[in-house]
């Protein structure tokens, strides 16, 4: 992500809330503050319809973070 942003392209990563601490630790280790959107956990065994609901809940925030970067 850092490389892409260094090229002038805004980025955002999407993860589940289970990985907030890990993402924060990785970002600190890399010396960056990435733009992130966290969704509910777990997603592994979700149906397509359940995944659509999760995506629908997150899409506005994802787009907003990309365009405000």
Secondary structure, DSSP 8 states (H G I E B T S, - for coil): -HHHHHTT----EEEEGGGHHHHHHHHHHHT----EEEE-S--TT--HHHHHHHHHHHHHHHHHHHHT-
